[in-house]
Amino acid sequence: MTELDNIILDLYKREEEAGCYDYQIEGVSIYNLIRFKVRNDYIQTKGYSFVEKYGGVRVWDVIKSFILSAVHLTKIWLSGKKYDVMFYPFLRLDHVNGYYLDKFVDPIIDCCELDNYIIFERGRRGVHFMPRLHQSRVVYTNVLDIYFDLKAKFGRFSFEKKHKTELDQLYAAIEKVMENKPLDRQYLTNRILYGLCKIRVYENIFHKLGIKKFFAPSRANLLCHICPAKRLGIEVFEFQHGITYGETALYSGFRDSDFTPDRFLAFGESQPRNVYGIDESKIYNIGWAFQDYIDKIQTGTKVDEKDVLVISGPCLTDKILSATFRLAKEYPDVHFVVRPHPAEVVTEEHRRSVEEFLNVEFQDPKINVAVAMRPYQNIIGENSTVLYEALTYGKKVARFCFEGFALRYLTPEDEECFWKVNDTASFKAFIEGKSEDKKSMKIYSKFDKELFMKIYNS
């Protein structure tokens, strides 16, 4: 186990010993509504970083989405139509073959030709990209999110007064977990009130629409959908949205049934199964429908066989660029294309530093990474799950082992699949090697349509 695993396991123990889950309002264990935030804050005190939130929003995007969302929700509410299934896509959509889509939800809908479903979509920073695959089934939820925010902001004082005992007891328990480090009580109370309001509203929405099943990736943003669904007896399914190396702030620890999906739909068998905070007997490998979807696409992009796609990450920009620049100086005949993470903040300073090199450039992160990497034979990065995806596509894949990178693998045996670039000299072996020189690995299973439809219709 890594140091981070031990820190997180100790955190779980602290939570239960402090009684964080004992305090309820409206029958809801309120710690669940702020647990992810508390856990991340605790882990950061131990020297670990997390993805920074996006910056500001464009006012017109917010206004437009607000109006469209109000129209969507009014229409669906007045129509009286019932739907068997609600899909809630990942916040970040990918641009593939001329359409924006959620790579977890939309390919399954497309492959299985599903009917009688609806897609509730929040959009990130008030933006809903077009053209959107399955747009006729999409309902924007922005007006609801703004309502929850306003309710939390203007109702906090009376809420605190009414529930002072429960909140004081909860925060005292959290302070024990946080080793008496200061808490932003105002922010946490806002999030609790936001969550409770959201749970009440979605309970009404699920009931009104007659929803029987709820599908979504990423539990972090969906706890207040899972809870009302479970209360109404709606079956909840979570799509695996990435590789999990070990213990995480999101999944593991105490499992509260009101906030835990009924079944977990994995995309392969190669990753650990005990890290998703759900009974392993409830994990089903349905495979990866997105792979079937993009296999139909011809990108048309041509690159040299020595070109290298460099995979960056939200907290890695400076280190990734530093390592890439060292290689670019040593190998001027190799072209390096740096792929930022969609949540990564690339500054003007970063862009200017790249422009100093003729053989280094940034790639557009709006294009789905699976599509963008297809023309490249050489992929390099640190611990990104994209490196495992690259192995699935038969690429040569290397990991930076200098500039302070700390490598993690799903299993010790996985090291046999990757080149290690310890310095500029060892990069030569990677660039001149062949994919057959390393052990092959596929993290994705072929999409099992029959299994999914059996689950869908059960």
C-alpha positions as CSV (number, residue, x, y, z in Angstrom):
1,M,0.0,0.0,0.0
2,T,1.1,3.6,-0.7
3,E,1.5,6.4,1.8
4,L,-1.7,7.9,0.4
5,D,-3.6,4.7,0.9
6,N,-2.6,4.6,4.5
7,I,-3.6,8.3,5.0
8,I,-7.0,7.6,3.5
9,L,-7.6,4.4,5.5
10,D,-6.7,6.3,8.7
11,L,-9.2,9.0,7.7
12,Y,-12.0,6.5,7.4
13,K,-11.2,5.2,10.8
14,R,-11.3,8.7,12.2
15,E,-14.7,9.4,10.6
16,E,-16.4,6.4,12.2
17,E,-14.7,6.9,15.6
18,A,-15.9,10.5,15.7
19,G,-19.4,9.5,14.8
20,C,-19.7,11.7,11.7
21,Y,-22.5,9.6,10.2
22,D,-24.7,9.8,13.3
23,Y,-26.3,13.2,12.6
24,Q,-29.4,13.5,10.4
25,I,-31.6,16.2,9.1
26,E,-34.9,15.3,7.3
27,G,-33.8,11.7,7.7
28,V,-30.6,12.3,5.7
29,S,-27.1,11.5,7.1
30,I,-25.8,15.0,6.4
31,Y,-22.1,14.1,6.6
32,N,-22.5,12.4,3.2
33,L,-23.4,15.7,1.6
34,I,-20.0,17.3,2.6
35,R,-17.8,14.2,3.1
36,F,-15.9,14.5,-0.2
37,K,-15.0,18.1,0.5
38,V,-13.9,17.2,4.1
39,R,-11.8,14.3,2.9
40,N,-10.1,16.3,0.2
41,D,-9.3,19.1,2.7
42,Y,-7.8,16.5,5.1
43,I,-5.7,14.9,2.4
44,Q,-4.4,18.2,1.3
45,T,-3.2,18.9,4.8
46,K,-0.9,15.9,4.2
47,G,0.7,17.5,1.2
48,Y,-1.4,16.1,-1.7
49,S,-2.9,18.2,-4.4
50,F,-6.3,18.0,-6.2
51,V,-7.8,19.4,-9.4
52,E,-8.5,23.1,-9.1
53,K,-12.0,24.2,-10.0
54,Y,-12.6,26.1,-13.2
55,G,-12.4,29.8,-13.2
56,G,-15.2,32.3,-14.1
57,V,-18.2,31.8,-16.3
58,R,-19.4,33.9,-19.3
59,V,-22.6,35.7,-18.3
60,W,-24.3,35.1,-21.6
61,D,-23.8,31.3,-21.4
62,V,-25.4,31.3,-17.9
63,I,-28.4,33.4,-19.1
64,K,-28.9,31.4,-22.2
65,S,-28.7,28.1,-20.4
66,F,-31.0,29.4,-17.6
67,I,-33.7,30.3,-20.2
68,L,-33.4,27.0,-22.1
69,S,-33.4,25.0,-19.0
70,A,-36.6,26.7,-17.7
71,V,-38.2,25.9,-21.1
72,H,-37.0,22.3,-21.1
73,L,-38.2,21.6,-17.5
74,T,-41.6,23.4,-18.0
75,K,-42.3,21.4,-21.2
76,I,-41.4,18.0,-19.6
77,W,-43.4,18.8,-16.4
78,L,-46.5,19.8,-18.3
79,S,-46.4,17.0,-20.9
80,G,-47.3,14.4,-18.3
81,K,-45.1,11.9,-20.2
82,K,-43.5,9.0,-18.2
83,Y,-40.0,7.6,-18.7
84,D,-38.6,4.3,-17.6
85,V,-35.0,5.5,-17.4
86,M,-33.1,8.7,-16.6
87,F,-29.5,9.1,-17.7
88,Y,-27.3,11.7,-16.1
89,P,-24.1,12.2,-18.1
90,F,-20.7,13.2,-17.0
91,L,-20.3,17.0,-16.8
92,R,-17.5,17.0,-19.4
93,L,-18.6,16.2,-22.9
94,D,-16.2,15.0,-25.7
95,H,-16.1,16.1,-29.3
96,V,-16.3,13.1,-31.5
97,N,-17.0,12.9,-35.2
98,G,-18.8,16.2,-35.3
99,Y,-20.9,15.7,-32.2
100,Y,-20.6,16.3,-28.5
101,L,-21.4,13.3,-26.4
102,D,-20.8,11.7,-23.0
103,K,-18.5,8.8,-23.7
104,F,-20.2,6.7,-20.9
105,V,-23.9,7.2,-21.6
106,D,-24.3,8.1,-25.3
107,P,-22.5,5.2,-26.9
108,I,-24.6,2.7,-25.0
109,I,-27.8,4.5,-26.0
110,D,-26.5,4.5,-29.6
111,C,-25.4,0.9,-29.6
112,C,-28.5,-0.6,-27.9
113,E,-31.0,1.7,-29.7
114,L,-32.7,2.5,-26.4
115,D,-36.1,4.1,-26.1
116,N,-38.3,5.7,-23.4
117,Y,-35.4,7.4,-21.7
118,I,-34.5,10.9,-20.8
119,I,-31.1,12.7,-20.3
120,F,-30.8,15.3,-17.6
121,E,-27.7,17.4,-18.3
122,R,-26.2,20.1,-16.1
123,G,-23.5,21.4,-18.3
124,R,-20.2,22.8,-17.1
125,R,-20.0,26.5,-16.3
126,G,-23.4,27.0,-17.9
127,V,-22.2,25.7,-21.3
128,H,-24.1,23.1,-23.3
129,F,-22.2,22.2,-26.5
130,M,-23.9,21.7,-29.8
131,P,-24.5,19.7,-31.9
132,R,-25.2,17.2,-29.2
133,L,-25.8,13.5,-29.8
134,H,-29.3,12.5,-28.7
135,Q,-30.2,16.2,-28.2
136,S,-33.9,15.5,-28.5
137,R,-33.8,13.6,-25.2
138,V,-31.7,16.2,-23.3
139,V,-33.2,18.4,-20.5
140,Y,-30.9,21.1,-19.2
141,T,-31.0,21.4,-15.4
142,N,-29.2,24.8,-14.9
143,V,-32.3,26.6,-13.6
144,L,-32.5,24.0,-10.8
145,D,-28.9,24.3,-9.9
146,I,-29.2,28.1,-9.6
147,Y,-32.3,27.6,-7.5
148,F,-30.4,25.3,-5.1
149,D,-27.6,27.8,-4.9
150,L,-30.0,30.7,-4.0
151,K,-31.8,28.6,-1.5
152,A,-28.6,27.7,0.2
153,K,-27.3,31.3,0.2
154,F,-30.5,33.0,1.5
155,G,-31.8,30.2,3.6
156,R,-28.7,29.5,5.5
157,F,-29.3,31.7,8.5
158,S,-32.7,30.2,9.4
159,F,-31.5,26.7,8.6
160,E,-28.6,27.1,11.0
161,K,-30.9,28.4,13.7
162,K,-33.4,25.6,13.2
163,H,-30.8,22.8,13.1
164,K,-28.1,24.3,15.4
165,T,-27.8,21.2,17.6
166,E,-27.2,18.8,14.7
167,L,-24.8,21.1,12.9
168,D,-22.8,21.8,16.1
169,Q,-22.5,18.1,16.8
170,L,-21.5,17.3,13.3
171,Y,-18.8,20.0,13.1
172,A,-17.4,19.0,16.5
173,A,-17.1,15.4,15.1
174,I,-15.4,16.7,11.9
175,E,-13.0,18.8,13.9
176,K,-11.8,15.6,15.6
177,V,-11.3,14.1,12.1
178,M,-9.4,17.2,10.9
179,E,-7.3,17.2,14.0
180,N,-8.8,20.6,15.1
181,K,-7.9,22.4,11.9
182,P,-10.3,25.3,11.2
183,L,-13.5,24.5,9.3
184,D,-15.3,26.8,6.9
185,R,-18.6,26.3,8.6
186,Q,-20.5,28.7,6.4
187,Y,-19.4,26.9,3.2
188,L,-20.2,23.4,4.7
189,T,-23.6,24.6,5.9
190,N,-24.4,26.0,2.5
191,R,-23.5,22.6,0.9
192,I,-25.7,20.7,3.3
193,L,-28.7,23.0,2.7
194,Y,-28.0,22.8,-1.1
195,G,-27.9,19.0,-0.9
196,L,-31.1,18.7,1.1
197,C,-33.0,21.0,-1.2
198,K,-31.7,19.0,-4.2
199,I,-32.8,15.7,-2.7
200,R,-36.4,17.1,-2.1
201,V,-36.7,18.4,-5.6
202,Y,-35.3,15.3,-7.4
203,E,-37.6,13.1,-5.3
204,N,-40.5,15.1,-6.9
205,I,-39.0,14.9,-10.3
206,F,-38.4,11.2,-10.2
207,H,-41.9,10.6,-9.0
208,K,-43.5,12.9,-11.6
209,L,-41.6,11.3,-14.5
210,G,-42.2,7.7,-13.3
211,I,-38.5,6.9,-13.4
212,K,-37.7,3.2,-12.7
213,K,-34.0,3.2,-13.3
214,F,-31.2,5.9,-12.9
215,F,-27.9,5.6,-14.7
216,A,-24.9,7.9,-14.2
217,P,-21.1,8.0,-14.0
218,S,-19.1,9.7,-11.2
219,R,-20.7,9.5,-7.8
220,A,-19.1,12.7,-6.6
221,N,-21.7,14.9,-8.3
222,L,-24.7,12.6,-8.0
223,L,-25.2,11.9,-4.3
224,C,-28.2,14.1,-4.2
225,H,-29.7,12.1,-7.1
226,I,-28.9,8.7,-5.7
227,C,-30.4,9.4,-2.3
228,P,-34.0,10.4,-3.5
229,A,-33.9,7.6,-6.1
230,K,-33.1,5.0,-3.4
231,R,-35.9,6.4,-1.2
232,L,-38.4,5.9,-4.0
233,G,-37.2,2.3,-4.8
234,I,-35.6,3.4,-8.1
235,E,-32.7,1.2,-9.0
236,V,-29.4,3.1,-9.3
237,F,-26.5,2.1,-11.7
238,E,-23.1,3.8,-11.8
239,F,-20.9,3.6,-14.8
240,Q,-17.2,3.3,-14.1
241,H,-15.7,6.6,-15.2
242,G,-11.9,5.9,-14.9
243,I,-9.3,3.6,-13.4
244,T,-8.9,3.7,-9.6
245,Y,-5.5,2.8,-8.4
246,G,-6.2,2.4,-4.7
247,E,-8.1,4.0,-1.8
248,T,-9.8,7.2,-2.8
249,A,-11.6,10.1,-1.1
250,L,-14.6,9.5,-3.3
251,Y,-15.5,5.8,-2.9
252,S,-14.1,3.9,0.0
253,G,-14.8,3.8,3.7
254,F,-18.2,3.5,5.3
255,R,-21.0,2.7,2.9
256,D,-24.3,4.4,3.5
257,S,-26.9,2.6,1.5
258,D,-28.9,5.8,0.8
259,F,-25.8,7.1,-1.1
260,T,-24.5,3.9,-2.7
261,P,-25.6,2.7,-6.2
262,D,-27.3,-0.7,-6.4
263,R,-25.0,-1.9,-9.2
264,F,-21.7,-0.8,-10.6
265,L,-21.1,-1.2,-14.4
266,A,-17.4,-1.7,-15.0
267,F,-15.6,-1.4,-18.4
268,G,-13.1,-4.2,-17.9
269,E,-11.6,-6.8,-15.5
270,S,-8.0,-5.6,-15.2
271,Q,-8.5,-2.9,-12.5
272,P,-9.0,-3.6,-8.7
273,R,-12.5,-4.4,-7.8
274,N,-12.5,-3.6,-4.1
275,V,-12.0,0.2,-4.4
276,Y,-15.4,1.4,-5.6
277,G,-17.3,1.4,-2.3
278,I,-19.8,-1.2,-3.3
279,D,-20.3,-4.9,-2.7
280,E,-18.1,-6.7,-5.3
281,S,-21.0,-9.0,-6.1
282,K,-22.8,-6.0,-7.5
283,I,-20.0,-5.1,-10.0
284,Y,-20.7,-6.2,-13.6
285,N,-18.3,-5.9,-16.4
286,I,-20.4,-4.7,-19.3
287,G,-17.3,-3.6,-21.4
288,W,-16.7,-0.3,-23.1
289,A,-19.3,0.8,-25.6
290,F,-17.3,3.9,-26.5
291,Q,-14.7,1.7,-28.1
292,D,-17.2,0.3,-30.5
293,Y,-18.4,3.8,-31.3
294,I,-15.1,5.3,-32.2
295,D,-13.9,2.2,-34.1
296,K,-16.3,3.5,-36.8
297,I,-14.5,6.8,-37.1
298,Q,-11.6,7.7,-39.4
299,T,-9.7,10.7,-37.9
300,G,-7.8,11.5,-41.1
301,T,-4.9,12.9,-39.0
302,K,-1.4,11.9,-40.1
303,V,1.7,12.0,-37.9
304,D,5.3,10.9,-38.2
305,E,6.1,7.5,-36.6
306,K,8.5,9.2,-34.3
307,D,6.0,11.8,-33.0
308,V,5.2,11.6,-29.3
309,L,1.9,12.4,-27.6
310,V,2.6,13.7,-24.1
311,I,-0.2,13.1,-21.6
312,S,-0.4,15.8,-18.9
313,G,-2.7,16.2,-15.9
314,P,-4.5,18.8,-13.9
315,C,-1.7,19.2,-11.3
316,L,1.2,18.3,-13.5
317,T,1.6,21.0,-16.1
318,D,4.9,22.5,-14.9
319,K,6.6,19.1,-14.4
320,I,5.3,17.7,-17.7
321,L,6.5,20.7,-19.6
322,S,9.9,20.7,-17.9
323,A,10.5,17.0,-18.7
324,T,9.2,17.5,-22.3
325,F,11.5,20.5,-22.9
326,R,14.5,18.5,-21.8
327,L,13.7,15.7,-24.3
328,A,12.9,18.3,-27.0
329,K,16.3,19.9,-26.7
330,E,18.0,16.5,-26.9
331,Y,15.9,15.1,-29.7
332,P,15.1,18.0,-32.1
333,D,14.0,15.6,-34.8
334,V,11.2,14.3,-32.6
335,H,7.9,16.3,-32.5
336,F,6.2,16.4,-29.0
337,V,2.5,17.1,-28.8
338,V,1.4,17.9,-25.2
339,R,-2.1,16.9,-24.4
340,P,-3.6,18.8,-21.4
341,H,-6.3,17.3,-19.3
342,P,-9.7,18.9,-20.0
343,A,-9.7,20.2,-16.4
344,E,-6.1,21.5,-16.6
345,V,-5.4,25.2,-16.5
346,V,-2.9,26.1,-19.2
347,T,-1.7,29.6,-18.7
348,E,-0.3,32.2,-21.2
349,E,3.1,31.6,-19.6
350,H,2.8,27.9,-20.4
351,R,1.9,28.7,-24.0
352,R,4.8,31.1,-24.4
353,S,7.2,28.6,-23.0
354,V,6.0,26.0,-25.6
355,E,6.3,28.5,-28.4
356,E,10.1,28.7,-27.8
357,F,10.4,25.2,-29.2
358,L,9.8,24.3,-32.8
359,N,9.2,20.7,-32.0
360,V,6.7,21.1,-29.1
361,E,3.0,22.1,-29.3
362,F,-0.2,21.8,-27.3
363,Q,-3.0,19.6,-28.5
364,D,-6.7,20.7,-28.3
365,P,-8.1,18.9,-25.2
366,K,-11.7,19.3,-26.5
367,I,-11.1,16.4,-28.9
368,N,-11.7,13.2,-27.2
369,V,-8.4,11.7,-26.1
370,A,-9.1,8.2,-27.5
371,V,-9.7,9.7,-30.9
372,A,-6.8,12.2,-30.6
373,M,-4.2,9.5,-29.7
374,R,-5.2,7.1,-32.6
375,P,-2.6,8.4,-35.1
376,Y,0.3,8.3,-32.6
377,Q,2.5,5.3,-31.9
378,N,4.4,6.8,-29.0
379,I,2.6,7.9,-25.8
380,I,4.3,9.2,-22.6
381,G,3.0,10.5,-19.3
382,E,3.0,9.8,-15.5
383,N,0.0,8.0,-14.0
384,S,-2.8,9.1,-16.2
385,T,-5.4,6.4,-17.0
386,V,-4.9,7.4,-20.7
387,L,-1.6,5.4,-20.5
388,Y,-3.6,2.3,-19.9
389,E,-6.0,3.2,-22.6
390,A,-3.1,3.6,-25.0
391,L,-2.0,0.0,-24.1
392,T,-5.4,-1.2,-25.1
393,Y,-4.9,0.4,-28.5
394,G,-1.5,-1.3,-29.0
395,K,0.6,1.8,-28.6
396,K,4.1,2.1,-27.2
397,V,3.7,3.7,-23.8
398,A,6.4,5.2,-21.6
399,R,6.4,6.9,-18.2
400,F,8.5,9.8,-17.0
401,C,10.8,8.7,-14.2
402,F,12.6,12.0,-13.7
403,E,11.5,15.6,-12.7
404,G,10.1,14.2,-9.4
405,F,7.4,11.9,-10.9
406,A,6.1,9.2,-8.6
407,L,4.8,6.2,-10.5
408,R,1.8,4.1,-9.5
409,Y,0.6,0.9,-11.1
410,L,-2.6,-1.1,-10.8
411,T,-0.5,-4.2,-10.1
412,P,3.3,-4.7,-9.8
413,E,3.2,-6.8,-13.0
414,D,1.9,-3.8,-15.0
415,E,5.5,-2.4,-15.0
416,E,6.3,-4.9,-17.7
417,C,3.9,-3.1,-20.0
418,F,5.7,0.3,-19.9
419,W,9.0,1.8,-20.9
420,K,10.6,3.9,-18.1
421,V,12.2,7.1,-19.3
422,N,14.7,7.8,-16.5
423,D,16.6,10.6,-18.4
424,T,17.1,11.9,-21.9
425,A,19.4,9.0,-22.7
426,S,16.8,6.3,-21.9
427,F,14.3,8.0,-24.1
428,K,16.2,6.7,-27.1
429,A,15.4,3.1,-26.3
430,F,11.7,4.0,-26.1
431,I,11.5,5.9,-29.3
432,E,13.4,3.2,-31.2
433,G,11.6,0.3,-29.6
434,K,8.5,-1.6,-30.7
435,S,5.2,-2.3,-28.9
436,E,6.0,-6.0,-29.1
437,D,9.0,-5.4,-26.9
438,K,6.7,-5.0,-23.9
439,K,3.9,-7.0,-22.3
440,S,0.5,-6.3,-23.9
441,M,-2.5,-5.3,-21.8
442,K,-6.1,-4.3,-22.4
443,I,-8.1,-2.5,-19.7
444,Y,-11.3,-2.5,-21.8
445,S,-13.5,-5.5,-22.4
446,K,-15.6,-5.7,-25.5
447,F,-19.1,-4.2,-24.9
448,D,-21.5,-6.9,-23.8
449,K,-24.8,-5.7,-25.3
450,E,-26.6,-8.8,-24.2
451,L,-25.5,-8.4,-20.5
452,F,-26.4,-4.7,-20.5
453,M,-29.8,-5.2,-22.0
454,K,-30.5,-8.0,-19.5
455,I,-29.7,-5.5,-16.7
456,Y,-31.6,-2.7,-18.4
457,N,-34.7,-4.8,-18.8
458,S,-34.6,-6.5,-15.4
